[in-house]
Amino acid sequence: MSSQAGVLQAFDESELQKFHWRTVLTTGMGFFTDAYDLFIIGTVTAILTPLWHLSTGELALLNSTSLAAAALGALLFGKMMDVLGRKAMYGIEVMLLTVGAILSAFAPSFGWLILFRFLVGFGVGGDYPTSSVIMSEYSNRKNRGFLVTMVFSMQGLGLLAGPLIASLLLSTGMSHAIAWRLMLGLGAIPAASVIYLRRKLSETPRYLVAVKQDTEQAAEVVSGLTGAQVAVTANDSVTRQTLWTRRNLIRLLGTAGSWFLIDVAFYGNGVSSQLILKALLPNAALVTTTLVAAGIFLVAAVPGYYVAASYMDRIGRKTIQSVGFGVMALAYVSLFLVPAIAKLPILFLIIYAVSYFFIEFGPNTTTFLVPSEVFPTNLRGTAHGISAAGGKIGAFLGAFVLPGILKAAGLSATMGMLAGVSALGILLTLFTLPEMKQRSLEENENIQRPQEKGSANLQSRVKYS
């Protein structure tokens, strides 16, 4: 057995341990903040529209600014973590989130709020490739899907916390002029809580082996985390790969394209949830529609994350993503073909909730996971960053365009468009993505053995304590 296989096999075959759960918490808290910050803006805009007399264009811009910034953040952080290392970049993104949330709470005008929301979005974008790749590279082979999905499932708690906190503040009778500032400022707390933990995280063994070519340091990290005694007496080399190969480009089309499509639907729905519910319940108060949104998240969206985590390593990524897109398409097309459903609030909300469940038990979780698995280590951050940027561009379009479509064409036509988006997602999933269930990340590497280079038969020994 080669040294690389020995070091990383010890990591891959380890059982679930404390360091796995510690990493889930460290990486996942960012996604709690991401979801809170991105979804609370729907309620904030509903408050600010009459306070600041926002036009439709200004409303759409405020809803979508942080999403556009997230695309840029994902690209930059994804690339730099491949160049400088995972550890070098980790923690900077939550610092940006913390500062951006605090500044947003004190924004004196619309222009300043746009600027500060851009900063928040940039940090959110950076969190996607860094947290996903780090958790994936820290995971064992058997539980990688579960662990990475558990990180992303923290988004469900943040998604729930946003409307609940908004409802609590609004129900106290607090002035709206103060309430929206508190809603945005509270997003700094969970982000700040993990800055120290992220900065202290060790470099991932896979990056040390595949990019740094430092198997000895990787062995020290693996031994410290797993308790396995890894003795290294040989070195394999990992040939750096380029993104511009047919295999990698097809996979990138699948990961970025699927993420683009799901985020058109997910963020268009999520950020515009107040508009959708207002169209459905025109006479309801803001606190009522906010509580209805929280109820949908609680009974449909949040369980979807955790069911996905439970079955990710059993059913597989492709099946879950295809089924999720399929049920979304059916839910949306039913609302499109039978517009009368929109006049039956209970039936509409049931279908709307079912679509939310299969967004989470489906492409919203898998599109976060798959890019961290299907590319080689030296490209993993870059490819995930491009994929996440594709998603955020879709989110930007969903948040920016959907309110206008909803207002101009109505609820039925909007759902018809989302049905077509979901159907296209099924095709991309089936024809561009490999299944990585129970497979090692090292299957993506181009590994040269010492004997392949004319070396002597060097061996390494792996001993488990």
C-alpha positions in Angstrom: 0.0 0.0 0.0 1.4 3.4 -0.9 1.8 6.2 1.6 -0.9 8.3 0.2 -3.4 5.4 0.1 -2.3 4.6 3.7 -2.8 8.1 5.1 -6.0 8.9 3.3 -7.4 5.4 3.6 -7.1 5.7 7.4 -9.1 8.9 7.1 -11.6 7.4 4.6 -12.3 4.2 6.6 -12.5 5.8 10.1 -15.8 5.7 12.0 -17.8 8.8 12.9 -15.9 10.6 15.7 -16.1 13.7 17.7 -14.0 15.7 15.2 -16.6 15.0 12.5 -19.4 16.5 14.6 -17.2 19.4 15.7 -16.5 20.2 12.0 -20.2 20.0 11.2 -20.9 22.6 13.9 -18.0 24.8 12.8 -19.0 24.7 9.2 -22.7 24.6 9.6 -23.1 27.7 11.7 -22.2 29.8 8.7 -25.1 28.3 6.8 -27.5 29.1 9.6 -26.4 32.7 9.2 -26.5 32.5 5.4 -30.1 31.4 5.4 -31.1 33.8 8.1 -29.5 36.8 6.3 -30.8 35.9 2.8 -34.3 35.1 3.8 -34.9 37.8 6.5 -34.6 40.4 3.7 -38.1 39.3 2.4 -39.7 40.6 5.6 -37.4 43.6 5.8 -38.4 44.7 2.3 -42.0 44.4 3.2 -41.4 46.8 6.1 -39.2 49.2 4.2 -41.4 49.5 1.1 -43.8 51.9 2.8 -41.2 53.4 5.2 -38.8 54.3 2.4 -41.3 54.5 -0.4 -39.4 51.9 -2.4 -40.3 51.4 -6.1 -40.7 47.9 -7.7 -37.2 48.2 -9.1 -35.7 49.2 -5.8 -37.5 46.4 -4.1 -36.1 43.8 -6.5 -32.6 45.3 -6.2 -32.7 45.0 -2.4 -33.9 41.5 -2.6 -31.2 40.4 -5.0 -28.1 42.4 -4.3 -26.6 40.0 -1.7 -27.3 37.1 -4.2 -25.3 38.8 -6.9 -22.5 39.5 -4.5 -22.6 35.8 -3.4 -21.7 34.7 -6.9 -18.6 36.9 -6.8 -17.7 35.7 -3.3 -18.0 32.0 -4.3 -15.8 32.5 -7.3 -13.0 34.3 -5.4 -13.0 32.1 -2.3 -13.3 28.9 -4.3 -10.3 29.8 -6.4 -8.2 31.1 -3.6 -8.7 28.1 -1.4 -7.2 25.9 -4.1 -4.2 28.3 -4.4 -3.6 29.3 -0.8 -5.2 26.3 1.0 -8.4 25.7 2.8 -7.1 26.9 6.2 -5.8 30.2 4.8 -9.2 31.3 3.6 -11.5 29.8 6.3 -13.0 32.2 8.7 -12.7 35.3 6.5 -16.1 34.7 5.0 -17.9 34.7 8.4 -15.9 37.9 9.4 -17.5 39.5 6.3 -20.9 38.2 7.3 -20.5 39.6 10.8 -19.4 43.1 9.7 -22.0 43.2 6.9 -24.9 42.3 9.2 -23.9 44.9 11.8 -23.4 47.7 9.3 -26.8 46.8 7.6 -28.6 47.4 10.9 -27.2 50.9 11.0 -27.7 51.8 7.3 -28.9 55.4 7.0 -30.3 55.2 3.5 -31.2 52.8 0.7 -27.9 53.3 -1.0 -25.9 52.4 2.1 -28.1 49.4 2.8 -27.4 48.1 -0.8 -23.7 48.4 -0.1 -23.8 46.6 3.2 -26.0 43.8 1.8 -23.4 43.4 -0.9 -20.8 42.8 1.8 -23.1 40.2 3.5 -23.7 38.5 0.2 -19.9 38.3 -0.6 -19.4 36.5 2.7 -22.3 34.2 2.0 -20.8 33.3 -1.4 -17.4 32.6 0.1 -19.0 30.2 2.7 -20.4 27.9 0.0 -17.1 26.4 -1.4 -15.1 26.7 1.7 -17.5 24.9 4.1 -18.6 22.3 1.6 -15.1 21.4 0.5 -13.7 21.4 4.0 -16.4 19.1 5.3 -16.2 16.8 2.3 -12.4 16.5 2.7 -12.7 15.9 6.5 -15.4 13.2 6.0 -15.1 9.5 5.9 -16.1 7.6 2.8 -19.3 5.9 4.2 -20.8 9.0 5.8 -19.6 11.8 3.6 -23.1 12.5 2.1 -24.6 12.6 5.5 -22.0 14.9 7.0 -21.9 17.4 4.2 -25.7 17.5 4.1 -25.9 18.0 7.9 -23.7 21.1 7.4 -26.1 22.4 4.8 -29.2 21.4 6.9 -28.2 24.2 9.3 -29.7 26.4 6.5 -33.1 24.9 7.5 -32.7 26.2 11.0 -31.7 29.6 9.8 -34.5 29.6 7.3 -36.9 28.9 10.2 -35.3 31.4 12.6 -35.7 34.3 10.2 -39.5 34.4 10.0 -39.9 33.4 13.7 -37.7 36.2 14.9 -39.4 38.6 12.5 -42.8 37.5 13.9 -41.7 37.9 17.5 -40.4 41.4 16.9 -43.5 42.4 14.9 -45.9 40.9 17.5 -44.4 43.0 20.3 -45.7 46.2 18.7 -42.2 47.5 18.2 -41.8 50.3 15.8 -41.2 49.0 12.3 -38.4 51.5 11.9 -36.5 49.7 14.7 -37.7 46.1 14.0 -36.1 45.8 10.6 -32.7 47.0 11.9 -32.8 44.4 14.7 -33.7 41.7 12.2 -30.6 42.4 10.1 -28.3 43.1 13.0 -29.1 39.8 14.8 -27.5 37.9 11.9 -24.1 38.9 13.2 -24.4 36.7 16.3 -24.2 33.2 14.8 -21.5 34.2 12.3 -19.3 35.7 15.0 -19.6 32.6 17.2 -17.5 30.4 14.9 -14.8 32.8 13.7 -12.3 31.5 16.2 -13.1 27.8 15.5 -12.7 28.2 11.8 -9.4 30.0 12.0 -8.0 27.2 14.3 -9.1 24.3 12.0 -6.2 22.2 10.6 -5.5 22.1 6.9 -7.3 19.1 5.3 -5.2 16.0 4.8 -6.3 15.7 1.2 -5.1 19.2 0.3 -1.8 18.4 2.1 -1.3 15.2 0.1 -2.7 16.2 -3.3 -1.6 19.9 -3.6 1.2 20.4 -1.0 2.7 16.9 -1.5 3.3 16.8 2.2 2.2 13.3 3.2 4.0 13.4 6.5 2.1 16.5 7.8 -1.1 14.9 6.5 -0.3 11.7 8.5 0.1 13.9 11.6 -3.3 15.5 11.1 -4.9 12.1 10.4 -3.3 10.5 13.5 -4.4 13.5 15.7 -8.0 13.4 14.5 -8.7 9.6 14.2 -6.2 8.1 16.7 -4.8 5.9 13.9 -1.0 5.6 13.9 0.2 6.2 10.3 3.8 5.5 9.5 4.9 7.0 6.1 7.9 5.5 4.3 7.0 6.3 0.6 5.6 9.1 -1.4 3.2 9.0 -4.3 2.7 12.1 -6.5 -0.7 13.4 -7.6 -0.6 15.0 -11.0 -2.4 18.3 -11.1 -5.4 18.3 -13.4 -7.0 21.1 -15.5 -10.6 22.0 -15.5 -10.5 22.1 -19.3 -11.0 18.4 -19.9 -14.2 16.9 -21.4 -14.9 15.0 -18.2 -14.5 17.9 -15.9 -16.4 20.3 -18.1 -19.4 17.9 -18.4 -19.4 17.6 -14.7 -19.2 21.3 -14.3 -22.2 21.8 -16.6 -24.1 19.4 -14.4 -23.1 20.9 -11.0 -23.4 24.6 -12.0 -26.4 24.1 -14.3 -28.4 22.1 -11.7 -27.6 24.7 -9.0 -28.6 27.5 -11.3 -32.0 25.9 -11.9 -32.8 25.0 -8.3 -31.9 28.5 -7.1 -34.1 30.2 -9.7 -37.0 28.3 -8.0 -35.8 28.2 -4.4 -34.7 31.8 -4.0 -37.4 33.1 -6.2 -39.9 31.4 -4.0 -38.1 32.1 -0.7 -37.3 35.8 -1.1 -40.6 36.4 -2.7 -42.6 34.3 -0.2 -44.2 37.4 1.3 -45.3 38.5 -2.2 -46.7 35.0 -3.0 -48.5 34.8 0.3 -49.8 38.3 0.0 -51.2 37.4 -3.4 -52.8 34.4 -1.8 -54.0 36.1 1.4 -54.5 39.7 0.3 -56.2 40.9 3.5 -53.8 39.3 5.9 -51.5 41.3 8.1 -47.7 41.2 7.7 -47.3 39.2 11.0 -49.9 36.7 9.7 -48.1 36.0 6.4 -44.8 35.8 8.2 -46.1 33.2 10.5 -47.6 31.2 7.6 -44.2 31.3 5.9 -42.6 30.0 9.2 -45.2 27.3 9.4 -44.4 26.1 5.9 -40.7 26.1 6.6 -41.2 24.1 9.8 -43.5 21.4 8.5 -42.0 21.0 5.1 -38.6 22.5 4.4 -36.8 21.7 7.7 -37.7 18.0 7.7 -36.6 17.8 4.1 -33.0 18.6 5.0 -32.8 15.9 7.6 -34.5 13.2 5.6 -32.0 14.0 2.8 -29.1 13.7 5.2 -30.4 10.3 6.5 -30.8 8.8 3.0 -28.0 10.5 1.1 -25.5 7.6 1.5 -28.2 5.0 1.0 -30.3 6.2 -1.9 -27.6 8.2 -3.6 -27.2 11.8 -4.9 -28.5 11.3 -8.4 -31.7 9.6 -7.3 -32.5 12.2 -4.6 -31.8 15.1 -6.9 -33.9 13.7 -9.8 -36.8 12.8 -7.6 -36.7 16.3 -6.0 -36.7 18.1 -9.3 -39.5 15.7 -10.5 -41.9 16.4 -7.6 -41.2 20.1 -7.9 -42.1 20.0 -11.5 -45.4 18.2 -10.8 -46.3 20.6 -7.9 -45.7 23.7 -10.0 -47.4 22.3 -13.2 -50.5 21.5 -11.2 -50.7 25.1 -10.0 -50.1 26.2 -13.6 -52.7 24.0 -15.2 -55.4 24.4 -12.5 -55.3 28.2 -11.7 -58.4 27.8 -9.5 -56.1 26.1 -6.9 -54.8 29.6 -6.1 -58.3 30.5 -4.9 -58.3 27.6 -2.4 -55.7 28.7 0.2 -55.5 25.4 2.1 -55.0 23.3 -1.1 -52.5 25.8 -2.5 -50.5 25.8 0.7 -50.4 22.0 0.8 -49.0 21.8 -2.7 -46.6 24.7 -2.0 -45.4 22.9 1.2 -44.8 19.6 -0.7 -42.7 21.4 -3.3 -40.7 22.9 -0.4 -40.1 19.5 1.1 -38.7 18.1 -2.2 -36.6 21.2 -2.7 -34.7 20.2 0.5 -35.0 16.5 0.0 -33.6 17.0 -3.4 -31.6 19.5 -5.4 -31.1 22.2 -2.8 -29.0 19.8 -0.7 -27.4 17.7 -3.4 -26.2 20.7 -5.5 -24.2 21.8 -2.4 -22.8 18.3 -1.9 -22.0 17.0 -5.4 -19.5 19.7 -6.5 -17.4 18.8 -3.4 -17.1 15.2 -4.6 -16.8 14.9 -8.3 -13.6 17.0 -9.0 -10.0 16.4 -8.1 -8.5 18.1 -5.0 -6.5 20.8 -6.9 -9.7 21.9 -8.7 -12.3 21.2 -6.0 -12.6 24.7 -4.5 -12.5 26.4 -7.9 -15.2 24.1 -9.4 -17.4 24.3 -6.3 -17.0 28.1 -6.5 -18.1 28.2 -10.1 -21.0 25.9 -9.3 -22.1 28.0 -6.4 -21.8 31.1 -8.5 -24.0 29.5 -11.1 -26.5 28.9 -8.3 -26.3 32.5 -7.0 -26.8 33.8 -10.6 -30.0 31.7 -10.7 -30.9 33.0 -7.3 -30.3 36.6 -8.4 -32.5 36.1 -11.4 -35.2 34.4 -9.4 -35.2 37.1 -6.8 -34.9 40.0 -9.3 -37.3 38.7 -12.0 -39.9 36.6 -10.2 -41.5 39.6 -8.3 -42.1 41.3 -11.7 -43.4 38.1 -13.3 -45.7 37.5 -10.4 -47.0 41.0 -10.6 -47.4 41.1 -14.4 -48.5 37.6 -15.2 -50.0 36.3 -12.0 -49.4 33.3 -9.7 -50.3 30.6 -12.3 -47.9 31.7 -15.0 -45.1 32.1 -12.4 -45.6 28.5 -11.3 -45.6 27.3 -15.0 -42.2 28.9 -15.5 -40.9 27.1 -12.4 -42.2 23.8 -13.7 -40.2 24.1 -16.8 -37.1 25.0 -14.8 -37.5 21.9 -12.7 -38.0 19.6 -15.6 -34.7 20.8 -17.2 -33.0 20.0 -13.9 -33.9 16.3 -14.2 -32.2 16.1 -17.6 -29.0 17.7 -16.4 -28.9 15.4 -13.4 -29.3 12.2 -15.3 -26.9 13.0 -18.2 -24.0 14.9 -16.7 -23.3 13.7 -13.1 -21.7 10.6 -11.7 -22.9 8.9 -8.5 -20.4 9.3 -5.7 -22.3 7.3 -3.0 -19.8 5.3 -0.9 -16.9 6.2 -3.2 -13.6 7.7 -2.2 -12.7 11.2 -3.3 -9.4 9.8 -4.4 -11.1 8.2 -7.4 -10.9 11.6 -9.0 -7.2 11.9 -8.6 -4.5 11.1 -11.1 -2.0 9.3 -8.8 1.4 8.2 -9.9 2.9 5.3 -7.9 6.6 5.2 -7.2 7.0 2.0 -9.2 5.4 3.8 -12.2 8.4 6.2 -12.2 11.0 3.5 -11.9 11.4 3.6 -8.2 12.1 0.7 -5.9 9.2 -1.1 -4.3 8.6 1.3 -1.5 6.0 0.4 1.1 4.2 2.2 3.8 2.7 0.8 6.9 -0.7 1.8 8.3 -1.3 0.8 11.9 -4.4 1.5 13.9 -4.3 2.0 17.6 
